[in-house]
Amino acid sequence: MKKYSKNQLERYPIYLKYFKELEAQGKETISSPKIAKVLGYSEEQIRKDLQAVSAVPGRPKKGRNIAKLVDTLETFLGYKGEMKAVIIGCGHLGQALLHYPNFADMGLAIVAGFDVDSSLIGKEIDGKAIYHLNDIKTKLAELGGEIVIVTVPAGHAQEAVDKAVEAGAKGIWNFAPTHVTVPNNVVIENFNFSSSLAVLMHNLKE
């Protein structure tokens, strides 16, 4: 199986967003130099990235077909299917994610939330039911959830992850500001606000 670096995988949604914008404008083709000018990547990097997911080479002076690029990237990124997810931690961040409308465009459907706050249990947020965290062991499979999004405070993150793994989660998307561990058969991706902010602050200073 072909291996892709983390940085490379993070670039593909950026390419896709740009190509879909061009498609909406009625554009039919795009060249690597034009992509490089807009997105700030090198032409060589762009060619390598696109060649890694597409068997159709770019045409000299004409570039690549945008519609085919969109189709290729949506297929590669898994956006054409639907993977179900639940959220553990329905505070401000959790509720913002429950309301976020664009996950559907990425092939992700958030179907429910879990919390320990009695004022939230039994309610619905944007049409998604909120259950007690203790119910996740039976509810996760019932809901068809494969991904568990963790948005709890740092001190409760590992416990939440452990409950998700015990319930059968295949992937953890961790928004908690702390390190958590999972078994080797579970995929984890940590979303780090501080790292992103550090890059922004550094670039501002430069």
Backbone as a ProteinNet text record, in pm:
[ID]
protein_1_A
[PRIMARY]
MKKYSKNQLERYPIYLKYFKELEAQGKETISSPKIAKVLGYSEEQIRKDLQAVSAVPGRPKKGRNIAKLVDTLETFLGYKGEMKAVIIGCGHLGQALLHYPNFADMGLAIVAGFDVDSSLIGKEIDGKAIYHLNDIKTKLAELGGEIVIVTVPAGHAQEAVDKAVEAGAKGIWNFAPTHVTVPNNVVIENFNFSSSLAVLMHNLKE
[TERTIARY]
84.4	0	87.9	52.1	129.4	119.4	232.4	236.2	230.6	157.6	146.5	186.3	262.2	303.9	186.2	195.2	89.7	71.6	182.7	174.4	106.3	137.5	78.1	-72.7	-114.5	-257.5	-330.7	-263	-325.8	-341	-258.1	-268.5	-386	-422.5	-525.2	-660.3	-709.5	-835.8	-823.1	-703.2	-680.9	-688.6	-625.4	-637.9	-784.2	-854.4	-992.8	-1080	-1064.8	-1144.2	-1119.7	-993.4	-959.3	-1017	-1005.5	-1056.5	-1208.6	-1276.6	-1422.6	-1465.1	-1385.4	-1413	-1398.4	-1294.2	-1273.6	-1385.2	-1427	-1534.8	-1663.1	-1690	-1810.6	-1805.5	-1683.7	-1665.6	-1671.9	-1688	-1696.6	-1562.8	-1455.3	-1323.3	-1315.3	-1239.6	-1230.2	-1093.1	-988.7	-853.7	-772.9	-667.2	-578.1	-438.2	-338.5	-199.2	-129.4	-20.6	56.8	108.7	159.7	205.3	93.9	-28.5	-140.1	-177.7	-175.4	-205.6	-100.9	24.8	135	121.8	80.6	68.5	-39.5	-149.4	-261.5	-238.1	-191	-181	-45.3	55.1	185.3	274.8	238.2	324.2	413.8	520.6	607.2	540.1	574.7	518.7	555.3	678.2	723.2	641.4	615.1	536.3	395.6	335.5	199.8	195.1	289.9	292	306.7	394.6	414	287.6	224.3	102.2	-7.9	-29.9	-138.5	-108.8	17.8	55.2	39.2	50.3	40.3	-101.7	-201.7	-340.9	-412	-350.9	-415.7	-327.7	-389.1	-315.5	-312.5	-391	-398.6	-300.9	-198.9	-100.1	-155.4	-92.3	-130.1	-83.4	-153.3	-116	-34.8	79.5	163.1	83.1	97.6	34.3	-117.2	-177.3	-321.6	-355.7	-265.9	-289.3	-378.8	-447.4	-532.4	-679.4	-761.9	-905.6	-955.7	-1021.3	-1062.4	-1168.9	-1265.8	-1371.8	-1313.9	-1214.5	-1151.1	-1070.4	-1006	-930.7	-1024	-1137.7	-1234.7	-1282.7	-1317.1	-1364.7	-1257.5	-1133.6	-1021.8	-996.2	-993.1	-963	-1077	-1201.1	-1313.7	-1313.8	-1278.2	-1269.8	-1154.9	-1039.3	-920.3	-942.5	-1004.7	-1025.5	-1144.1	-1219.8	-1333.2	-1457.2	-1462.9	-1575.3	-1701.3	-1687.4	-1802.9	-1886.6	-1829.4	-1905.9	-1960.7	-1998	-2043.1	-1995.7	-1922.2	-1876.6	-1943.6	-1997.3	-2071.1	-1981.1	-2008.7	-1928.9	-2019.7	-1967.6	-2036.6	-1938.5	-1991.3	-1908.2	-1920.4	-1805.7	-1805.2	-1764.2	-1855.7	-1829.3	-1911	-2029	-2120.1	-2127.3	-2010.8	-2001.2	-1996.9	-1930.7	-1928.6	-1867.3	-1750.5	-1685.1	-1763.7	-1806.7	-1883.4	-2010	-2078.9	-2201.4	-2173	-2061.9	-2024.9	-2003.3	-1940.8	-1918	-2048	-2137.3	-2267.7	-2347.3	-2327	-2398	-2327.4	-2200.1	-2120.7	-2180	-2216.5	-2289.4	-2203.2	-2073.9	-1992.7	-1930.3	-1950.5	-1896.3	-1955	-2081	-2146.7	-2072.7	-2017.1	-1941.9	-1811.9	-1769.9	-1645.7	-1671.5	-1795.6	-1826.3	-1840.6	-1861.5	-1874.4	-2011.8	-2078.9	-2210.1	-2201.9	-2216.9	-2219.9	-2364.1	-2382.3	-2517.9	-2567.6	-2478.5	-2522.4	-2409.6	-2445.4	-2345.9	-2358.6	-2250	-2249.4	-2189.9	-2243.9	-2196.7	-2234.1	-2189.3	-2227.2	-2309.9	-2333.6	-2411.1	-2559.9	-2623.7	-2765	-2855.6	-2810.5	-2892.9	-2894.3	-2801.9	-2794.3	-2853.1	-2847	-2892	-3040	-3071.2	-3209.4	-3251.7	-3167.6	-3199	-3145.2	-3179.7	-3126.6	-3055.9	-2943.7	-2870.5	-2860.4	-2923.7	-2929.5	-2983.9	-3082.1	-3145.7	-3072.1	-2961	-2882.9	-2903.1	-2942.7	-2971.7	-2844.6	-2857.9	-2746.3	-2773.2	-2679.4	-2692.2	-2588.9	-2613.4	-2514.7	-2393.5	-2275.7	-2152.9	-2151.2	-2212.3	-2214.1	-2289.9	-2371.5	-2449.9	-2375.3	-2254	-2184.9	-2151.4	-2132.3	-2094.3	-2201.4	-2327.1	-2434.6	-2480.6	-2474.1	-2528.4	-2439.5	-2307.9	-2218.2	-2246	-2255.6	-2284.2	-2424.6	-2518.8	-2656.5	-2664.7	-2583.4	-2581.8	-2496.7	-2417	-2328.3	-2204.8	-2170.7	-2055.8	-1922.9	-1834.6	-1700	-1595.2	-1623.9	-1532.3	-1592.1	-1508.1	-1551.3	-1469.3	-1537.7	-1473.6	-1474.4	-1358.2	-1345.1	-1320.7	-1413.1	-1401.4	-1420.8	-1368.4	-1382	-1259.2	-1264.4	-1145.2	-1031.9	-909.6	-790.9	-793.7	-839.1	-836.8	-930.2	-1024.9	-1121.2	-1101.4	-1000.7	-984.4	-952.4	-856.6	-819.3	-935.8	-1010	-1126.9	-1229.3	-1252.4	-1347.5	-1299.6	-1170.6	-1113.6	-1123.3	-1093.2	-1101	-1242.5	-1342.5	-1481.5	-1517.5	-1466.4	-1493.4	-1432.1	-1308.4	-1239.5	-1311.4	-1349.2	-1421	-1554.4	-1614	-1742.1	-1725.3	-1600.7	-1576.9	-1538.3	-1498.5	-1456.6	-1336.4	-1340.2	-1229	-1131.1	-1180.8	-1096.2	-1132.9	-1032	-1051.6	-1000.3	-1085.9	-1043.9	-1040.8	-920.2	-903.9	-882.5	-978.8	-967.2	-923.9	-914.7	-873.7	-725.7	-689.4	-550.4	-457.5	-450	-364.3	-335.1	-228.9	-193.6	-279.4	-332.9	-408.5	-352.5	-372.3	-321.5	-437.1	-414.9	-514.4	-442.7	-512.8	-451.6	-404.7	-318.9	-262.8	-367.2	-479.3	-582.3	-680.3	-656.9	-742.7	-661.8	-719.7	-652.7	-684.5	-584.2	-606.8	-546.5	-618.9	-569.7	-594.3	-487.7	-496.7	-507.4	-611.3	-626	-566	-461	-386.8	-402.8	-486	-507.2	-378.6	-302.4	-182.8	-77.4	-64.7	32.8	-5.1	-132.9	-179.5	-160.2	-192.4	-175.1	-28.2	59	202.7	256.4	209.2	251.9	205.9	80	25.8	104.3	128.8	199.5	342.3	406.9	544.6	548.5	457.1	454.7	422	337.7	308.5	433.4	510.8	633.7	736.7	739.6	834.4	798.8
-120.1	0	125	221.1	343.9	423.5	478	556	705.3	777.7	922	988.3	1097.7	1168.1	1245.8	1280.2	1358.8	1493.2	1558.9	1688.2	1674.7	1566.6	1542.2	1521.8	1441.3	1416.9	1545.2	1632.7	1758.7	1854.7	1837.1	1925.7	1889.4	1762.8	1720.4	1790.7	1806.8	1881.9	2027.3	2083.8	2221.6	2229.2	2131.7	2124.6	2111	2019	1991.1	2115.2	2186.6	2308.5	2408.1	2426.1	2519.8	2473.3	2344.5	2292.7	2304.1	2284.4	2296.4	2441.8	2534	2675.8	2709.4	2655.2	2677.6	2615.1	2495.4	2425.7	2507.5	2566.8	2649.4	2774.6	2817.9	2935	2899.6	2769.7	2725.4	2694.9	2692.4	2660.3	2511.4	2477.7	2337.8	2276.3	2356.3	2302.4	2393	2335.7	2411.5	2353.7	2441.1	2397	2406.6	2333.1	2336.5	2476.2	2553.3	2689.3	2777.2	2763.2	2843.1	2799.9	2668.8	2618	2670.2	2664.9	2709.4	2857.1	2936.7	3080.4	3111.5	3036.3	3062.5	3001.1	2876.3	2804.3	2817.9	2862.9	2886.3	2764.2	2652.9	2535	2542.2	2463	2460.1	2379.5	2412	2338.2	2191	2162.9	2024.3	1948	2013.1	1948.4	1917.8	2011.7	1994	1879.2	1875.1	1766.4	1631	1622.9	1496.6	1455.3	1551.3	1521.8	1469.5	1536.8	1498.6	1368.1	1347.6	1222.3	1102.8	1127.9	1018.9	965.1	1044.2	998.7	984.6	1032.8	1028.4	958.2	867.3	795.7	875.1	983.5	1065.3	1181.1	1186.3	1294	1427.4	1534.6	1666.8	1684.8	1768.2	1794.7	1923.3	1919.9	2039.9	2158.7	2271.7	2398.8	2401.7	2286.5	2281.7	2244.9	2172	2134.8	2013	2005.9	1891.9	1932	1833.7	1855.4	1869.5	1980.3	2010.1	1912.9	1880.5	1788.6	1652.7	1606.7	1478.1	1486.7	1601.1	1620	1615.5	1683	1683.6	1541.5	1468.6	1331	1242.6	1256.4	1176.2	1202.8	1330.4	1365	1327.9	1346.1	1307.4	1157	1080.6	934.8	897.9	957.5	927.5	960.9	1074.4	1119.5	1051.7	972.8	903.9	988.4	1101.1	1192.9	1141.4	1040.8	993.8	894.2	837	746.9	824.1	752.1	817.9	737	801.6	739.4	811.3	732.2	791	813.2	923.1	960.3	1007.8	999.3	1055.9	1146.5	1233.2	1325.7	1294.2	1285.5	1276.9	1413.6	1478.5	1612.5	1714.4	1745.6	1834.2	1973.2	2026	2163.5	2256.2	2369.2	2469.5	2415.1	2352.3	2300.4	2184.3	2093.4	1979	2022.1	2121	2168.6	2239.1	2310.3	2376	2271.8	2160.2	2054	1983.6	1968.5	1908.7	1995	2126.3	2218.3	2236	2198.6	2228.5	2159.4	2236	2177.1	2110.2	2137.4	2093.6	1955.6	1889	1754.5	1660.5	1682.4	1595.8	1598.3	1714.2	1726.2	1647.2	1609.4	1535.4	1387.3	1345	1204.4	1166.4	1265	1237.5	1280.4	1189.6	1220	1205.3	1316.5	1309.5	1277.8	1164.5	1113.9	1130.9	1157.4	1171.1	1227.9	1263.5	1311.5	1236.5	1237.8	1174.6	1272.5	1272.3	1363.8	1304.8	1372.5	1330.9	1438.6	1548.3	1659.3	1626.2	1614.4	1575.1	1674.6	1799.3	1899.7	1880.8	1799.4	1774.6	1639.8	1542.9	1407.5	1408.4	1341.7	1332.8	1444.9	1546.9	1656.9	1627.2	1713.3	1705.1	1835.2	1823.2	1939	1924.3	2015.6	2010	1874.4	1823.3	1698.4	1572.8	1590.1	1474	1451.8	1332.1	1300.9	1299.4	1341.6	1340.5	1231.8	1137.3	1025.8	1038.9	963.7	959.6	879.7	924	858.3	709.5	674.7	534.2	445.1	505.6	428.5	403.6	456.9	447.5	303.5	218.1	79.4	7.6	39.1	-23.7	63.3	194.7	285.6	301.8	290.8	318.8	225	96.3	0.2	21.7	51.4	75.3	193.4	295.5	415.2	397.8	293	271.3	358.3	408.5	497.9	426.4	478.5	423.9	518.5	648.1	750.5	815.3	836.9	909.4	1037.3	1149.9	1280.3	1320.4	1344.3	1371.8	1520.1	1585.4	1729.6	1758.5	1671.1	1687.5	1759.4	1809.2	1868.7	1767.2	1817.3	1731.9	1622.3	1658.3	1562.8	1444.3	1453.3	1345.6	1277.1	1320.5	1273.1	1123.6	1076.8	936.1	844.3	882.8	803.5	796.9	910.5	913.8	826.8	835.6	754.6	606.6	571.3	430.2	376.7	456.6	414	398.4	489.1	481.8	356	327.8	208.6	82.1	78.8	-36.9	-57.6	52.5	44.2	1.1	-2	-47.5	58.7	176.8	283	238.3	269.1	235.7	352.4	473.1	591.2	694.3	764.4	871.4	1001.3	1103.7	1238.5	1318.9	1344.2	1400.8	1552	1626.3	1771	1813.9	1718.7	1752.1	1791.2	1894.1	1942.9	1857.9	1729	1639.3	1514.3	1444.7	1320.5	1206.5	1125.8	1007	887.5	769.6	648.2	558.9	486.9	392.7	264.9	152.8	28.2	43.1	-47.4	-40.5	-54.4	-117.7	-138.9	-22.4	84	202.7	319.7	389.5	504.6	629.1	711.5	836.2	954.1	1064	1189.9	1298.5	1368.1	1474.2	1610	1684.3	1820.6	1914.3	1984.8	2063.9	2212.9	2279.2	2423.1	2501.6	2459.5	2535	2529.8	2415.7	2404.8	2495.7	2495	2579	2727	2763.7	2902.6	2941.3	2848.1	2876.2	2907.6	2833.3	2858.2	2995.8	3029.1	3159.7	3272.2	3260.1	3365.6	3381.6	3268.6	3275.1	3346.3	3310	3371.9	3521	3558.8	3701	3777.9	3717.8	3781.6	3793.6	3691.7	3695.4	3803.7
0	0	0	-84.5	-94.3	35.8	79	202.7	170.9	252.9	236.8	368.1	358.9	479.8	537	665	730.6	660.2	626.7	558.2	422.3	353.6	222.5	234.4	330.3	350.3	388.2	462.9	502.3	384.3	281	164.2	72.9	67.7	-28.7	-8.3	114.8	129.3	85.6	98.3	53.8	-98.3	-165.3	-311.2	-350.5	-284.8	-322	-307	-198	-177.1	-290	-327.9	-434.7	-568.6	-598.1	-725.5	-733.8	-620.9	-621.2	-640.7	-589.5	-612.1	-761	-823.1	-966.2	-1048	-1007.5	-1077.9	-1071.1	-954.2	-937	-1024.7	-1057.5	-1143.4	-1292	-1322	-1460.4	-1524.8	-1445.6	-1499.4	-1531.2	-1634.8	-1677.1	-1654.4	-1660.4	-1642.1	-1550.3	-1493.6	-1405.3	-1417	-1414.3	-1426.2	-1291.6	-1277.3	-1153.3	-1120.4	-1218.3	-1185.5	-1128.1	-1180.9	-1129.3	-988	-964.2	-829.9	-731.9	-774.1	-688.8	-653.3	-748.3	-725.9	-622.3	-626.8	-536	-398	-393.9	-267	-198.5	-272	-209	-197.7	-262.5	-264.8	-387.8	-387.7	-505.3	-616.4	-741.3	-855	-846.7	-806.2	-795.4	-691.9	-577.9	-472.4	-521	-590.6	-641.9	-742.2	-832.5	-930.7	-863.3	-763.4	-691.3	-617.1	-551.7	-476.5	-568	-679.7	-768.4	-841.9	-878	-943	-849.6	-718.9	-621.1	-609.2	-648.3	-635.2	-769.4	-876.5	-1006.4	-1109.3	-1183	-1287.6	-1417.5	-1423	-1543.8	-1532.5	-1620.2	-1610.7	-1660.7	-1615.8	-1664.1	-1807.5	-1881.2	-2019.9	-2028.7	-2096.9	-2109.1	-2161.5	-2091.4	-2127.4	-2103.5	-2085.3	-2061.2	-1917.7	-1854.4	-1715.9	-1701	-1586.8	-1554	-1556.6	-1585.9	-1586.6	-1443	-1412.9	-1276	-1226.6	-1310.2	-1269.2	-1231	-1307	-1276.3	-1147.4	-1125.1	-1001.5	-880.1	-890.7	-781.3	-752.5	-858.1	-842.1	-779.5	-827.4	-777.4	-629.6	-591.9	-453.2	-359.3	-403.5	-318	-293.8	-395.8	-380.5	-288.6	-310.4	-229.8	-82.7	-55.9	81.5	149.8	74.6	133.6	148.2	77.7	90.7	20.7	-64.7	-141.3	-63.4	39.3	124.1	242.2	345.8	468	587.6	674.7	797.9	914.2	1006.5	1118.1	1238.8	1307.8	1424.1	1536.4	1658.3	1774.7	1847.6	1929.4	2006.2	2154.6	2221.8	2367.4	2420.4	2491.4	2543.7	2467.1	2515.2	2442.2	2503.8	2541.2	2587.4	2468	2482.2	2375.2	2245.6	2255.8	2135.2	2076.9	2162.3	2114.4	2043.5	2098.9	2036.5	1904.8	1898.9	1772.7	1662.6	1698.9	1601	1564.6	1660.5	1631.3	1533	1540.4	1451.1	1315.6	1307.3	1187.3	1064.7	960.9	847.9	740.8	739.8	626.3	639.2	754.4	766.6	661.2	626.5	527.8	394.5	359	233.4	238.9	359.1	377.5	405.5	389.1	410.5	556	643.8	786.6	835.8	905.2	963.2	1114.2	1186.3	1332.3	1371.7	1438.2	1460.6	1603.8	1698.7	1838.4	1923	2045.8	2141.1	2272.4	2350.1	2482.2	2582.5	2702.3	2805.1	2941.2	3048.1	3183.8	3253	3184.2	3239	3231.1	3345.6	3349.2	3277.9	3266.2	3199.1	3047.4	2996.9	2852.4	2812.3	2903.8	2871.9	2833.3	2723.4	2677.7	2584.2	2571.6	2480.8	2341.1	2247	2111.5	2077.3	2007.7	1957.5	1806.6	1737	1590.2	1543	1615.6	1577.5	1619.3	1693.4	1737.6	1886.5	1923.2	2062.6	2146.1	2271.2	2366.1	2471	2480.6	2573.2	2685.3	2792.1	2900.4	2852.6	2891.3	2847.6	2884.1	2994.7	3035.9	2937.9	2850.6	2753.9	2622.8	2611	2482	2444.2	2543.6	2514.5	2433.5	2458.2	2381.7	2264.9	2282.2	2181.8	2058.4	2075.4	1962.7	1845.8	1873.3	1766.7	1710.2	1797.6	1754.6	1659.3	1685.9	1601.7	1476.5	1473.9	1359.3	1363	1480.5	1492	1482.9	1399.3	1386.6	1444	1433.8	1483.6	1607.9	1707.9	1827.4	1837.8	1842	1852.9	2000.1	2056	2198.9	2221.4	2291.5	2317.4	2466	2549.5	2694.7	2751	2874.8	2937.2	2946.4	2951	2948.3	3054.5	3173	3283	3265.1	3173.6	3151.6	3015.8	2940.5	2803.4	2795	2875	2865.3	2903.6	3006.1	3046.1	2932.9	2867.4	2756.4	2641.3	2611	2503.2	2537.2	2659.9	2701.9	2684.8	2721.7	2706.8	2558.5	2475.8	2332.2	2271.8	2309.5	2258.2	2305	2430.8	2484.9	2412.6	2366.9	2295.9	2151.3	2102	1965.8	1865.8	1912.7	1820.6	1738.2	1608.8	1520.4	1506.7	1531.5	1520.1	1624.6	1673.6	1772.2	1712	1714.4	1674.3	1802.7	1852.4	1985.9	1981.9	2037.2	2048	2188.3	2280.5	2416.8	2417.6	2494.8	2494.4	2580.1	2548	2624.3	2543.1	2581.5	2513.5	2566	2475.1	2513.7	2437.7	2491.7	2427.4	2384.8	2276.3	2225.2	2184.7	2174	2126.3	1981.4	1938	1803.4	1693.5	1725.3	1622.5	1611.1	1687.5	1681.8	1626.3	1530.2	1468.3	1549.6	1572.8	1646.3	1572.7	1573.3	1517.5	1620.9	1657	1756.4	1687.8	1724.1	1673.1	1777.5	1737.6	1834.9	1807.8	1886.9	1870.6	1896.3	1997.5	2034.7	1924.6	1857.9	1749.4	1633.6	1599.7	1490.2	1523	1647.4	1689.8	1691.6	1733.1	1737.5	1598.4	1499.2	1361	1316.5	1347.2	1310.2	1377.1	1506.9	1580.9	1529.8	1503.5	1452.5	1317.5	1229.1	1095.7	1104.2	1199.6	1219	1262.3	1351.5	1398.7	1288.8	1200.8	1089.7	990.3
[MASK]
++++++++++++++++++++++++++++++++++++++++++++++++++++++++++++++++++++++++++++++++++++++++++++++++++++++++++++++++++++++++++++++++++++++++++++++++++++++++++++++++++++++++++++++++++++++++++++++++++++++++++++++

